[in-house]
Amino acid sequence: DTYPAGRDTFWAEVTYRDQNTSREKVIEDSTSASATDSIRILQKSDVQIADIAVLGSSTVSQGQTGVQLRMYLENLGEVAATTDDADLIFQNTHTFTTIPPFGFTLAGGAVDSVDFVITIVSTASLGIDPVSGTVDYTNNRTAASDSYTSPALDSLFIQGFNPALISLNSVSITRFNVNQGQTGIAARV
């Protein structure tokens, strides 16, 4: 993990023991072109959450279903990664499903997105509910697992909805005579 990415040179070193003298000898040639070679060290996969965006209105009601958010994932490394899981983090305990399911590959330098369909909990606290996220992934070359947690990148505004609190105070109609089934009559509520 700490080895720097980029080109590196390597060479062979041979250690042997002389059977006549029992002395250990080392042969190393790090200077001649025929004994050296170079290798390119790739930057390990580094999946981060580039953005989280509410699709549609960010004002939602308690108990509302079908709220959509999109999480944009970016692999800042050179090695591909497999996404294992991603979660949204709210102050409230909303439930959600993801589209597509996880296990997709994100190539080095690539950006992809995951959509979440959310059900706002019916007892959600009113007001601003910041959204951040986490993503778990596996480096495709080393099979090492890693994760990333984003800061808050968007928010929902949760408003209350209680049908019992809605009352009709008055209705005013400008016409006194109407026919049964008539439509388009102006009324002030």
C-alpha positions as CSV (number, residue, x, y, z in Angstrom):
1,D,0.0,0.0,0.0
2,T,2.8,2.4,0.7
3,Y,5.0,1.6,-2.3
4,P,4.9,4.6,-4.6
5,A,3.1,4.3,-8.0
6,G,5.1,4.9,-11.2
7,R,8.2,3.2,-12.8
8,D,10.7,1.4,-10.8
9,T,14.0,-0.5,-11.8
10,F,14.9,-3.9,-10.5
11,W,17.8,-6.3,-10.8
12,A,18.9,-9.7,-9.7
13,E,21.0,-10.4,-6.6
14,V,22.5,-13.9,-6.1
15,T,23.8,-15.1,-2.7
16,Y,25.8,-18.3,-2.5
17,R,28.2,-20.1,-0.2
18,D,31.7,-21.2,-1.5
19,Q,32.0,-24.9,-0.5
20,N,35.8,-24.7,-0.3
21,T,36.0,-21.7,2.0
22,S,32.5,-21.7,3.5
23,R,32.3,-18.0,2.8
24,E,29.1,-16.4,1.7
25,K,29.3,-14.4,-1.5
26,V,26.9,-12.0,-3.1
27,I,26.8,-11.1,-6.8
28,E,24.8,-8.0,-7.6
29,D,24.7,-6.0,-10.9
30,S,22.6,-3.0,-10.6
31,T,24.4,-0.9,-13.2
32,S,24.7,-2.8,-16.5
33,A,21.7,-2.5,-18.8
34,S,21.6,-6.3,-19.4
35,A,21.0,-7.0,-15.7
36,T,18.3,-4.5,-15.0
37,D,14.7,-4.0,-16.1
38,S,11.8,-1.7,-15.1
39,I,8.3,-2.3,-14.0
40,R,5.3,0.1,-13.8
41,I,3.6,0.2,-10.3
42,L,-0.1,1.0,-10.7
43,Q,-1.9,3.2,-8.2
44,K,-4.2,1.0,-6.2
45,S,-8.0,1.3,-6.6
46,D,-9.4,4.3,-4.7
47,V,-13.2,4.4,-5.0
48,Q,-14.7,7.6,-3.6
49,I,-18.2,9.2,-3.7
50,A,-17.9,12.1,-6.0
51,D,-21.5,13.3,-5.4
52,I,-24.9,12.5,-4.1
53,A,-27.9,14.2,-5.7
54,V,-31.6,14.1,-5.1
55,L,-33.5,13.4,-8.3
56,G,-36.5,15.6,-8.3
57,S,-37.7,17.7,-5.4
58,S,-35.6,17.6,-2.3
59,T,-38.7,18.6,-0.2
60,V,-40.4,15.4,1.0
61,S,-43.1,14.4,3.4
62,Q,-43.0,11.9,6.3
63,G,-43.9,8.5,5.0
64,Q,-43.4,9.4,1.4
65,T,-42.3,6.6,-0.9
66,G,-40.3,6.6,-4.2
67,V,-37.9,9.4,-3.4
68,Q,-34.8,9.0,-5.7
69,L,-31.2,9.8,-5.0
70,R,-28.2,9.1,-7.2
71,M,-24.7,8.4,-5.8
72,Y,-21.8,9.0,-8.2
73,L,-18.8,6.8,-7.6
74,E,-15.3,7.6,-9.0
75,N,-12.3,5.3,-9.0
76,L,-9.3,7.7,-8.6
77,G,-6.8,4.8,-8.8
78,E,-5.5,2.9,-11.9
79,V,-6.6,-0.6,-10.8
80,A,-10.2,-1.7,-11.3
81,A,-12.4,-2.3,-8.3
82,T,-15.5,-4.3,-7.6
83,T,-18.2,-2.4,-5.7
84,D,-19.4,-4.6,-2.8
85,D,-22.0,-2.3,-1.1
86,A,-23.0,1.3,-0.7
87,D,-25.2,3.0,1.9
88,L,-26.8,6.4,2.4
89,I,-26.4,8.0,5.8
90,F,-29.2,10.2,7.1
91,Q,-30.1,11.6,10.6
92,N,-33.4,9.6,10.2
93,T,-33.7,5.8,9.6
94,H,-35.1,5.8,6.1
95,T,-35.2,2.6,4.1
96,F,-34.0,2.2,0.6
97,T,-33.2,-0.2,-2.3
98,T,-30.4,0.2,-4.9
99,I,-30.4,0.1,-8.7
100,P,-28.3,-1.6,-10.0
101,P,-27.4,-4.3,-7.4
102,F,-23.8,-4.3,-6.3
103,G,-20.9,-6.3,-7.6
104,F,-20.3,-4.2,-10.7
105,T,-16.7,-3.3,-11.7
106,L,-15.4,0.3,-11.7
107,A,-12.4,0.6,-14.0
108,G,-9.4,2.8,-13.0
109,G,-10.3,6.5,-13.6
110,A,-14.0,5.6,-14.3
111,V,-17.2,7.2,-13.0
112,D,-20.5,5.3,-12.5
113,S,-23.6,5.9,-10.5
114,V,-26.0,4.0,-8.3
115,D,-29.7,5.0,-7.8
116,F,-31.4,4.7,-4.5
117,V,-35.2,4.5,-4.1
118,I,-36.1,5.7,-0.6
119,T,-39.0,5.5,1.7
120,I,-39.1,8.4,4.2
121,V,-39.8,7.1,7.7
122,S,-43.2,8.2,8.9
123,T,-41.7,9.5,12.2
124,A,-38.9,11.4,10.5
125,S,-37.7,14.6,12.3
126,L,-38.9,17.7,10.4
127,G,-36.5,20.0,8.7
128,I,-33.2,19.4,6.9
129,D,-31.8,15.9,6.8
130,P,-28.3,15.8,5.4
131,V,-27.2,12.9,3.1
132,S,-23.8,11.4,3.1
133,G,-22.7,7.9,2.1
134,T,-20.3,5.0,2.3
135,V,-19.0,2.6,-0.4
136,D,-17.2,-0.7,0.2
137,Y,-15.1,-2.1,-2.6
138,T,-12.5,-4.7,-3.5
139,N,-9.2,-4.1,-5.4
140,N,-9.4,-6.4,-8.4
141,R,-5.6,-7.1,-8.4
142,T,-4.9,-7.7,-4.8
143,A,-8.4,-8.7,-3.5
144,A,-7.9,-6.2,-0.6
145,S,-11.1,-4.7,0.7
146,D,-11.5,-1.0,1.4
147,S,-14.2,1.6,2.1
148,Y,-14.8,5.3,1.8
149,T,-17.2,7.6,3.7
150,S,-18.2,10.9,2.3
151,P,-19.2,14.1,4.0
152,A,-22.7,15.4,3.6
153,L,-23.2,16.1,-0.1
154,D,-26.9,16.9,-0.4
155,S,-29.9,17.0,1.9
156,L,-33.7,16.4,2.1
157,F,-36.1,18.8,3.6
158,I,-38.7,16.8,5.5
159,Q,-42.1,18.4,6.0
160,G,-44.9,17.0,8.2
161,F,-48.0,15.4,6.8
162,N,-50.8,14.5,9.0
163,P,-54.3,14.4,7.4
164,A,-55.9,14.8,10.8
165,L,-54.5,18.3,10.9
166,I,-56.1,19.4,7.7
167,S,-59.4,21.2,8.2
168,L,-61.7,22.9,5.7
169,N,-62.5,26.3,7.2
170,S,-64.8,27.7,4.5
171,V,-65.9,27.3,0.9
172,S,-67.2,30.2,-1.1
173,I,-69.0,29.8,-4.5
174,T,-69.9,32.8,-6.6
175,R,-72.9,31.0,-8.4
176,F,-75.9,30.0,-6.4
177,N,-77.6,27.8,-9.0
178,V,-75.7,24.8,-10.4
179,N,-76.8,21.6,-12.2
180,Q,-76.1,18.1,-10.9
181,G,-72.8,16.9,-12.6
182,Q,-71.8,20.4,-13.7
183,T,-68.0,20.9,-13.6
184,G,-65.7,23.9,-13.8
185,I,-67.5,25.9,-11.1
186,A,-65.1,28.4,-9.5
187,A,-64.8,28.1,-5.7
188,R,-62.6,29.7,-3.1
189,V,-61.5,27.4,-0.3
